[in-house]
Structures are given as C-alpha cells and as structure tokens.
Amino acid sequence: MAHHDYAPDLLQTQREWTRTYQALAHAPASSNTALRRHLLDLSRYIAQTVPRAKQADLRRRAQGLS
C-alpha cells in the first residue's frame, strides 16, 4: 500500500484523536462529556478531510510518527 503525504496538522489531529479516545476509555462515566464532544469534533474533521479509504493509512502514519 502506498503511503500518502498528509499535512502535519492532519497527523497531529489523528494523534490527538487517539489520545482523546484513550482518555475517554479511562474516564469515569460521570465526567466524560467533554471528552466525547471533543472526540466527535475530531472525528468529524477527519471524516470531512480524508476519504474513508485512506483513513486507516492516516492512523498508521500518525502512530508511526508518535
């Protein structure tokens, strides 16, 4: 699979999505609203910016650069 060049801010957004997802997994249910909203915002941005077929590649690239 060929890697695509992604803008640094998009890679940073994907890394932030991963960190937010992990924080949400460990947050108590009573105080996770802000994390859920932030995750939705990040997800929306990624979905609007990157075609679905390339999102897995973006995740792999972001993890490799962490």
HTML snippet that shows the backbone in 3Dmol.js (N, CA, C, O; Angstrom):
<script src="https://3Dmol.org/build/3Dmol-min.js"></script>
<div id="view" style="width:600px;height:400px;position:relative"></div>
<script>
const pdb = `
ATOM      1  N   MET A   1       0.843  -1.186   0.000  1.00  0.00           N
ATOM      2  CA  MET A   1       0.000   0.000   0.000  1.00  0.00           C
ATOM      3  C   MET A   1       0.884   1.244   0.000  1.00  0.00           C
ATOM      4  O   MET A   1       1.788   1.366   0.827  1.00  0.00           O
ATOM      5  N   ALA A   2       0.630   2.148  -0.906  1.00  0.00           N
ATOM      6  CA  ALA A   2       1.405   3.370  -0.993  1.00  0.00           C
ATOM      7  C   ALA A   2       0.975   4.354   0.091  1.00  0.00           C
ATOM      8  O   ALA A   2      -0.212   4.541   0.361  1.00  0.00           O
ATOM      9  N   HIS A   3       1.968   4.964   0.690  1.00  0.00           N
ATOM     10  CA  HIS A   3       1.664   5.970   1.707  1.00  0.00           C
ATOM     11  C   HIS A   3       1.397   7.309   1.038  1.00  0.00           C
ATOM     12  O   HIS A   3       2.002   7.648   0.021  1.00  0.00           O
ATOM     13  N   HIS A   4       0.494   8.050   1.620  1.00  0.00           N
ATOM     14  CA  HIS A   4       0.154   9.367   1.110  1.00  0.00           C
ATOM     15  C   HIS A   4       0.806  10.407   1.996  1.00  0.00           C
ATOM     16  O   HIS A   4       1.069  10.164   3.174  1.00  0.00           O
ATOM     17  N   ASP A   5       1.059  11.550   1.427  1.00  0.00           N
ATOM     18  CA  ASP A   5       1.602  12.643   2.222  1.00  0.00           C
ATOM     19  C   ASP A   5       0.435  13.382   2.866  1.00  0.00           C
ATOM     20  O   ASP A   5      -0.449  13.898   2.182  1.00  0.00           O
ATOM     21  N   TYR A   6       0.453  13.419   4.172  1.00  0.00           N
ATOM     22  CA  TYR A   6      -0.591  14.119   4.920  1.00  0.00           C
ATOM     23  C   TYR A   6       0.013  15.369   5.535  1.00  0.00           C
ATOM     24  O   TYR A   6       1.182  15.388   5.920  1.00  0.00           O
ATOM     25  N   ALA A   7      -0.792  16.399   5.621  1.00  0.00           N
ATOM     26  CA  ALA A   7      -0.349  17.635   6.242  1.00  0.00           C
ATOM     27  C   ALA A   7      -0.017  17.378   7.712  1.00  0.00           C
ATOM     28  O   ALA A   7      -0.682  16.576   8.367  1.00  0.00           O
ATOM     29  N   PRO A   8       1.004  18.051   8.229  1.00  0.00           N
ATOM     30  CA  PRO A   8       1.377  17.845   9.636  1.00  0.00           C
ATOM     31  C   PRO A   8       0.218  18.093  10.603  1.00  0.00           C
ATOM     32  O   PRO A   8       0.101  17.403  11.616  1.00  0.00           O
ATOM     33  N   ASP A   9      -0.629  19.062  10.304  1.00  0.00           N
ATOM     34  CA  ASP A   9      -1.751  19.335  11.215  1.00  0.00           C
ATOM     35  C   ASP A   9      -2.772  18.192  11.193  1.00  0.00           C
ATOM     36  O   ASP A   9      -3.441  17.941  12.195  1.00  0.00           O
ATOM     37  N   LEU A  10      -2.893  17.506  10.067  1.00  0.00           N
ATOM     38  CA  LEU A  10      -3.805  16.367   9.995  1.00  0.00           C
ATOM     39  C   LEU A  10      -3.252  15.183  10.789  1.00  0.00           C
ATOM     40  O   LEU A  10      -4.002  14.487  11.473  1.00  0.00           O
ATOM     41  N   LEU A  11      -1.961  14.961  10.698  1.00  0.00           N
ATOM     42  CA  LEU A  11      -1.338  13.913  11.509  1.00  0.00           C
ATOM     43  C   LEU A  11      -1.478  14.235  12.997  1.00  0.00           C
ATOM     44  O   LEU A  11      -1.738  13.347  13.808  1.00  0.00           O
ATOM     45  N   GLN A  12      -1.305  15.496  13.344  1.00  0.00           N
ATOM     46  CA  GLN A  12      -1.462  15.915  14.738  1.00  0.00           C
ATOM     47  C   GLN A  12      -2.909  15.710  15.195  1.00  0.00           C
ATOM     48  O   GLN A  12      -3.143  15.294  16.330  1.00  0.00           O
ATOM     49  N   THR A  13      -3.866  15.995  14.337  1.00  0.00           N
ATOM     50  CA  THR A  13      -5.270  15.782  14.674  1.00  0.00           C
ATOM     51  C   THR A  13      -5.543  14.303  14.924  1.00  0.00           C
ATOM     52  O   THR A  13      -6.271  13.957  15.854  1.00  0.00           O
ATOM     53  N   GLN A  14      -4.969  13.433  14.109  1.00  0.00           N
ATOM     54  CA  GLN A  14      -5.158  11.996  14.302  1.00  0.00           C
ATOM     55  C   GLN A  14      -4.523  11.534  15.613  1.00  0.00           C
ATOM     56  O   GLN A  14      -5.100  10.705  16.317  1.00  0.00           O
ATOM     57  N   ARG A  15      -3.352  12.055  15.946  1.00  0.00           N
ATOM     58  CA  ARG A  15      -2.720  11.690  17.221  1.00  0.00           C
ATOM     59  C   ARG A  15      -3.555  12.192  18.392  1.00  0.00           C
ATOM     60  O   ARG A  15      -3.689  11.502  19.403  1.00  0.00           O
ATOM     61  N   GLU A  16      -4.114  13.383  18.260  1.00  0.00           N
ATOM     62  CA  GLU A  16      -4.987  13.922  19.302  1.00  0.00           C
ATOM     63  C   GLU A  16      -6.248  13.074  19.438  1.00  0.00           C
ATOM     64  O   GLU A  16      -6.732  12.862  20.550  1.00  0.00           O
ATOM     65  N   TRP A  17      -6.785  12.587  18.314  1.00  0.00           N
ATOM     66  CA  TRP A  17      -7.952  11.705  18.349  1.00  0.00           C
ATOM     67  C   TRP A  17      -7.627  10.451  19.158  1.00  0.00           C
ATOM     68  O   TRP A  17      -8.421  10.030  20.000  1.00  0.00           O
ATOM     69  N   THR A  18      -6.463   9.857  18.903  1.00  0.00           N
ATOM     70  CA  THR A  18      -6.054   8.646  19.615  1.00  0.00           C
ATOM     71  C   THR A  18      -5.911   8.910  21.110  1.00  0.00           C
ATOM     72  O   THR A  18      -6.385   8.123  21.929  1.00  0.00           O
ATOM     73  N   ARG A  19      -5.261  10.012  21.466  1.00  0.00           N
ATOM     74  CA  ARG A  19      -5.104  10.360  22.890  1.00  0.00           C
ATOM     75  C   ARG A  19      -6.454  10.598  23.557  1.00  0.00           C
ATOM     76  O   ARG A  19      -6.673  10.165  24.689  1.00  0.00           O
ATOM     77  N   THR A  20      -7.349  11.274  22.871  1.00  0.00           N
ATOM     78  CA  THR A  20      -8.675  11.556  23.423  1.00  0.00           C
ATOM     79  C   THR A  20      -9.463  10.265  23.595  1.00  0.00           C
ATOM     80  O   THR A  20     -10.143  10.087  24.605  1.00  0.00           O
ATOM     81  N   TYR A  21      -9.379   9.368  22.626  1.00  0.00           N
ATOM     82  CA  TYR A  21     -10.070   8.085  22.698  1.00  0.00           C
ATOM     83  C   TYR A  21      -9.565   7.285  23.899  1.00  0.00           C
ATOM     84  O   TYR A  21     -10.358   6.696  24.635  1.00  0.00           O
ATOM     85  N   GLN A  22      -8.254   7.266  24.095  1.00  0.00           N
ATOM     86  CA  GLN A  22      -7.683   6.548  25.233  1.00  0.00           C
ATOM     87  C   GLN A  22      -8.105   7.177  26.556  1.00  0.00           C
ATOM     88  O   GLN A  22      -8.408   6.461  27.510  1.00  0.00           O
ATOM     89  N   ALA A  23      -8.129   8.496  26.622  1.00  0.00           N
ATOM     90  CA  ALA A  23      -8.566   9.177  27.839  1.00  0.00           C
ATOM     91  C   ALA A  23     -10.027   8.871  28.127  1.00  0.00           C
ATOM     92  O   ALA A  23     -10.410   8.676  29.281  1.00  0.00           O
ATOM     93  N   LEU A  24     -10.838   8.828  27.087  1.00  0.00           N
ATOM     94  CA  LEU A  24     -12.259   8.515  27.251  1.00  0.00           C
ATOM     95  C   LEU A  24     -12.446   7.093  27.775  1.00  0.00           C
ATOM     96  O   LEU A  24     -13.347   6.837  28.573  1.00  0.00           O
ATOM     97  N   ALA A  25     -11.610   6.185  27.333  1.00  0.00           N
ATOM     98  CA  ALA A  25     -11.707   4.794  27.783  1.00  0.00           C
ATOM     99  C   ALA A  25     -11.436   4.661  29.282  1.00  0.00           C
ATOM    100  O   ALA A  25     -11.930   3.732  29.922  1.00  0.00           O
ATOM    101  N   HIS A  26     -10.659   5.581  29.840  1.00  0.00           N
ATOM    102  CA  HIS A  26     -10.288   5.508  31.254  1.00  0.00           C
ATOM    103  C   HIS A  26     -11.048   6.508  32.128  1.00  0.00           C
ATOM    104  O   HIS A  26     -10.902   6.497  33.350  1.00  0.00           O
ATOM    105  N   ALA A  27     -11.845   7.359  31.518  1.00  0.00           N
ATOM    106  CA  ALA A  27     -12.575   8.384  32.273  1.00  0.00           C
ATOM    107  C   ALA A  27     -13.818   7.789  32.920  1.00  0.00           C
ATOM    108  O   ALA A  27     -14.466   6.916  32.343  1.00  0.00           O
ATOM    109  N   PRO A  28     -14.147   8.257  34.108  1.00  0.00           N
ATOM    110  CA  PRO A  28     -15.395   7.806  34.727  1.00  0.00           C
ATOM    111  C   PRO A  28     -16.592   8.267  33.889  1.00  0.00           C
ATOM    112  O   PRO A  28     -16.572   9.350  33.303  1.00  0.00           O
ATOM    113  N   ALA A  29     -17.611   7.448  33.841  1.00  0.00           N
ATOM    114  CA  ALA A  29     -18.790   7.755  33.023  1.00  0.00           C
ATOM    115  C   ALA A  29     -19.446   9.070  33.420  1.00  0.00           C
ATOM    116  O   ALA A  29     -20.080   9.725  32.593  1.00  0.00           O
ATOM    117  N   SER A  30     -19.299   9.452  34.664  1.00  0.00           N
ATOM    118  CA  SER A  30     -19.953  10.668  35.139  1.00  0.00           C
ATOM    119  C   SER A  30     -19.254  11.949  34.684  1.00  0.00           C
ATOM    120  O   SER A  30     -19.804  13.038  34.844  1.00  0.00           O
ATOM    121  N   SER A  31     -18.042  11.833  34.115  1.00  0.00           N
ATOM    122  CA  SER A  31     -17.322  13.059  33.742  1.00  0.00           C
ATOM    123  C   SER A  31     -16.680  12.960  32.368  1.00  0.00           C
ATOM    124  O   SER A  31     -15.588  13.488  32.158  1.00  0.00           O
ATOM    125  N   ASN A  32     -17.334  12.300  31.441  1.00  0.00           N
ATOM    126  CA  ASN A  32     -16.708  12.121  30.134  1.00  0.00           C
ATOM    127  C   ASN A  32     -17.358  12.922  29.003  1.00  0.00           C
ATOM    128  O   ASN A  32     -17.005  12.736  27.838  1.00  0.00           O
ATOM    129  N   THR A  33     -18.284  13.791  29.323  1.00  0.00           N
ATOM    130  CA  THR A  33     -19.000  14.530  28.282  1.00  0.00           C
ATOM    131  C   THR A  33     -18.068  15.375  27.424  1.00  0.00           C
ATOM    132  O   THR A  33     -18.189  15.366  26.199  1.00  0.00           O
ATOM    133  N   ALA A  34     -17.155  16.095  28.030  1.00  0.00           N
ATOM    134  CA  ALA A  34     -16.248  16.959  27.269  1.00  0.00           C
ATOM    135  C   ALA A  34     -15.353  16.127  26.347  1.00  0.00           C
ATOM    136  O   ALA A  34     -15.095  16.517  25.208  1.00  0.00           O
ATOM    137  N   LEU A  35     -14.889  14.994  26.840  1.00  0.00           N
ATOM    138  CA  LEU A  35     -14.058  14.124  26.008  1.00  0.00           C
ATOM    139  C   LEU A  35     -14.855  13.576  24.828  1.00  0.00           C
ATOM    140  O   LEU A  35     -14.348  13.529  23.707  1.00  0.00           O
ATOM    141  N   ARG A  36     -16.096  13.163  25.070  1.00  0.00           N
ATOM    142  CA  ARG A  36     -16.940  12.645  23.985  1.00  0.00           C
ATOM    143  C   ARG A  36     -17.170  13.712  22.921  1.00  0.00           C
ATOM    144  O   ARG A  36     -17.090  13.424  21.727  1.00  0.00           O
ATOM    145  N   ARG A  37     -17.449  14.923  23.341  1.00  0.00           N
ATOM    146  CA  ARG A  37     -17.678  16.016  22.383  1.00  0.00           C
ATOM    147  C   ARG A  37     -16.425  16.318  21.581  1.00  0.00           C
ATOM    148  O   ARG A  37     -16.487  16.540  20.371  1.00  0.00           O
ATOM    149  N   HIS A  38     -15.286  16.324  22.263  1.00  0.00           N
ATOM    150  CA  HIS A  38     -14.025  16.592  21.579  1.00  0.00           C
ATOM    151  C   HIS A  38     -13.723  15.488  20.561  1.00  0.00           C
ATOM    152  O   HIS A  38     -13.286  15.768  19.445  1.00  0.00           O
ATOM    153  N   LEU A  39     -13.958  14.244  20.951  1.00  0.00           N
ATOM    154  CA  LEU A  39     -13.743  13.119  20.049  1.00  0.00           C
ATOM    155  C   LEU A  39     -14.650  13.218  18.819  1.00  0.00           C
ATOM    156  O   LEU A  39     -14.214  12.939  17.702  1.00  0.00           O
ATOM    157  N   LEU A  40     -15.890  13.608  19.020  1.00  0.00           N
ATOM    158  CA  LEU A  40     -16.809  13.787  17.892  1.00  0.00           C
ATOM    159  C   LEU A  40     -16.332  14.894  16.954  1.00  0.00           C
ATOM    160  O   LEU A  40     -16.399  14.744  15.734  1.00  0.00           O
ATOM    161  N   ASP A  41     -15.856  15.997  17.514  1.00  0.00           N
ATOM    162  CA  ASP A  41     -15.338  17.086  16.686  1.00  0.00           C
ATOM    163  C   ASP A  41     -14.135  16.631  15.862  1.00  0.00           C
ATOM    164  O   ASP A  41     -14.048  16.914  14.667  1.00  0.00           O
ATOM    165  N   LEU A  42     -13.213  15.927  16.508  1.00  0.00           N
ATOM    166  CA  LEU A  42     -12.038  15.430  15.799  1.00  0.00           C
ATOM    167  C   LEU A  42     -12.445  14.428  14.720  1.00  0.00           C
ATOM    168  O   LEU A  42     -11.922  14.466  13.606  1.00  0.00           O
ATOM    169  N   SER A  43     -13.371  13.538  15.046  1.00  0.00           N
ATOM    170  CA  SER A  43     -13.843  12.540  14.084  1.00  0.00           C
ATOM    171  C   SER A  43     -14.483  13.208  12.879  1.00  0.00           C
ATOM    172  O   SER A  43     -14.248  12.808  11.739  1.00  0.00           O
ATOM    173  N   ARG A  44     -15.279  14.207  13.132  1.00  0.00           N
ATOM    174  CA  ARG A  44     -15.946  14.933  12.047  1.00  0.00           C
ATOM    175  C   ARG A  44     -14.924  15.589  11.125  1.00  0.00           C
ATOM    176  O   ARG A  44     -15.051  15.523   9.903  1.00  0.00           O
ATOM    177  N   TYR A  45     -13.910  16.222  11.714  1.00  0.00           N
ATOM    178  CA  TYR A  45     -12.885  16.885  10.918  1.00  0.00           C
ATOM    179  C   TYR A  45     -12.131  15.870  10.051  1.00  0.00           C
ATOM    180  O   TYR A  45     -11.913  16.103   8.862  1.00  0.00           O
ATOM    181  N   ILE A  46     -11.740  14.755  10.648  1.00  0.00           N
ATOM    182  CA  ILE A  46     -11.010  13.736   9.897  1.00  0.00           C
ATOM    183  C   ILE A  46     -11.883  13.166   8.782  1.00  0.00           C
ATOM    184  O   ILE A  46     -11.413  12.984   7.659  1.00  0.00           O
ATOM    185  N   ALA A  47     -13.140  12.884   9.081  1.00  0.00           N
ATOM    186  CA  ALA A  47     -14.044  12.311   8.080  1.00  0.00           C
ATOM    187  C   ALA A  47     -14.276  13.265   6.911  1.00  0.00           C
ATOM    188  O   ALA A  47     -14.426  12.824   5.772  1.00  0.00           O
ATOM    189  N   GLN A  48     -14.305  14.556   7.182  1.00  0.00           N
ATOM    190  CA  GLN A  48     -14.526  15.540   6.119  1.00  0.00           C
ATOM    191  C   GLN A  48     -13.267  15.818   5.314  1.00  0.00           C
ATOM    192  O   GLN A  48     -13.346  16.291   4.180  1.00  0.00           O
ATOM    193  N   THR A  49     -12.106  15.528   5.891  1.00  0.00           N
ATOM    194  CA  THR A  49     -10.843  15.872   5.253  1.00  0.00           C
ATOM    195  C   THR A  49     -10.211  14.711   4.508  1.00  0.00           C
ATOM    196  O   THR A  49      -9.596  14.905   3.459  1.00  0.00           O
ATOM    197  N   VAL A  50     -10.357  13.508   5.041  1.00  0.00           N
ATOM    198  CA  VAL A  50      -9.678  12.331   4.484  1.00  0.00           C
ATOM    199  C   VAL A  50     -10.721  11.353   3.952  1.00  0.00           C
ATOM    200  O   VAL A  50     -11.654  10.998   4.671  1.00  0.00           O
ATOM    201  N   PRO A  51     -10.578  10.917   2.707  1.00  0.00           N
ATOM    202  CA  PRO A  51     -11.505   9.898   2.193  1.00  0.00           C
ATOM    203  C   PRO A  51     -11.452   8.642   3.066  1.00  0.00           C
ATOM    204  O   PRO A  51     -10.394   8.274   3.577  1.00  0.00           O
ATOM    205  N   ARG A  52     -12.574   8.010   3.224  1.00  0.00           N
ATOM    206  CA  ARG A  52     -12.679   6.835   4.106  1.00  0.00           C
ATOM    207  C   ARG A  52     -11.644   5.766   3.769  1.00  0.00           C
ATOM    208  O   ARG A  52     -11.101   5.125   4.669  1.00  0.00           O
ATOM    209  N   ALA A  53     -11.371   5.573   2.497  1.00  0.00           N
ATOM    210  CA  ALA A  53     -10.418   4.547   2.073  1.00  0.00           C
ATOM    211  C   ALA A  53      -8.992   4.835   2.544  1.00  0.00           C
ATOM    212  O   ALA A  53      -8.163   3.926   2.593  1.00  0.00           O
ATOM    213  N   LYS A  54      -8.703   6.082   2.888  1.00  0.00           N
ATOM    214  CA  LYS A  54      -7.348   6.452   3.305  1.00  0.00           C
ATOM    215  C   LYS A  54      -7.224   6.681   4.812  1.00  0.00           C
ATOM    216  O   LYS A  54      -6.134   6.980   5.300  1.00  0.00           O
ATOM    217  N   GLN A  55      -8.322   6.547   5.553  1.00  0.00           N
ATOM    218  CA  GLN A  55      -8.274   6.833   6.990  1.00  0.00           C
ATOM    219  C   GLN A  55      -7.422   5.835   7.764  1.00  0.00           C
ATOM    220  O   GLN A  55      -6.753   6.221   8.723  1.00  0.00           O
ATOM    221  N   ALA A  56      -7.428   4.579   7.378  1.00  0.00           N
ATOM    222  CA  ALA A  56      -6.589   3.583   8.064  1.00  0.00           C
ATOM    223  C   ALA A  56      -5.115   3.912   7.851  1.00  0.00           C
ATOM    224  O   ALA A  56      -4.305   3.771   8.767  1.00  0.00           O
ATOM    225  N   ASP A  57      -4.769   4.347   6.648  1.00  0.00           N
ATOM    226  CA  ASP A  57      -3.394   4.735   6.367  1.00  0.00           C
ATOM    227  C   ASP A  57      -2.996   5.937   7.226  1.00  0.00           C
ATOM    228  O   ASP A  57      -1.882   5.991   7.746  1.00  0.00           O
ATOM    229  N   LEU A  58      -3.896   6.884   7.368  1.00  0.00           N
ATOM    230  CA  LEU A  58      -3.628   8.045   8.214  1.00  0.00           C
ATOM    231  C   LEU A  58      -3.360   7.609   9.657  1.00  0.00           C
ATOM    232  O   LEU A  58      -2.425   8.099  10.290  1.00  0.00           O
ATOM    233  N   ARG A  59      -4.176   6.692  10.175  1.00  0.00           N
ATOM    234  CA  ARG A  59      -3.963   6.197  11.543  1.00  0.00           C
ATOM    235  C   ARG A  59      -2.599   5.545  11.687  1.00  0.00           C
ATOM    236  O   ARG A  59      -1.892   5.789  12.664  1.00  0.00           O
ATOM    237  N   ARG A  60      -2.229   4.722  10.725  1.00  0.00           N
ATOM    238  CA  ARG A  60      -0.911   4.056  10.781  1.00  0.00           C
ATOM    239  C   ARG A  60       0.224   5.071  10.723  1.00  0.00           C
ATOM    240  O   ARG A  60       1.201   4.957  11.463  1.00  0.00           O
ATOM    241  N   ARG A  61       0.096   6.047   9.860  1.00  0.00           N
ATOM    242  CA  ARG A  61       1.146   7.068   9.746  1.00  0.00           C
ATOM    243  C   ARG A  61       1.259   7.876  11.021  1.00  0.00           C
ATOM    244  O   ARG A  61       2.367   8.174  11.466  1.00  0.00           O
ATOM    245  N   ALA A  62       0.127   8.237  11.620  1.00  0.00           N
ATOM    246  CA  ALA A  62       0.142   9.015  12.856  1.00  0.00           C
ATOM    247  C   ALA A  62       0.757   8.221  13.988  1.00  0.00           C
ATOM    248  O   ALA A  62       1.491   8.785  14.800  1.00  0.00           O
ATOM    249  N   GLN A  63       0.480   6.918  14.070  1.00  0.00           N
ATOM    250  CA  GLN A  63       1.058   6.079  15.111  1.00  0.00           C
ATOM    251  C   GLN A  63       2.556   5.925  14.915  1.00  0.00           C
ATOM    252  O   GLN A  63       3.308   5.894  15.888  1.00  0.00           O
ATOM    253  N   GLY A  64       2.987   5.831  13.695  1.00  0.00           N
ATOM    254  CA  GLY A  64       4.408   5.680  13.411  1.00  0.00           C
ATOM    255  C   GLY A  64       5.219   6.914  13.728  1.00  0.00           C
ATOM    256  O   GLY A  64       6.424   6.828  13.965  1.00  0.00           O
ATOM    257  N   LEU A  65       4.570   8.051  13.736  1.00  0.00           N
ATOM    258  CA  LEU A  65       5.272   9.315  13.989  1.00  0.00           C
ATOM    259  C   LEU A  65       5.158   9.760  15.433  1.00  0.00           C
ATOM    260  O   LEU A  65       5.754  10.767  15.815  1.00  0.00           O
ATOM    261  N   SER A  66       4.402   9.029  16.247  1.00  0.00           N
ATOM    262  CA  SER A  66       4.200   9.433  17.638  1.00  0.00           C
ATOM    263  C   SER A  66       5.471   9.345  18.427  1.00  0.00           C
ATOM    264  O   SER A  66       5.479   9.651  19.620  1.00  0.00           O
TER     265      SER A  66
END
`;
const viewer = $3Dmol.createViewer("view");
viewer.addModel(pdb, "pdb");
viewer.setStyle({}, {cartoon: {color: "spectrum"}});
viewer.zoomTo();
viewer.render();
</script>
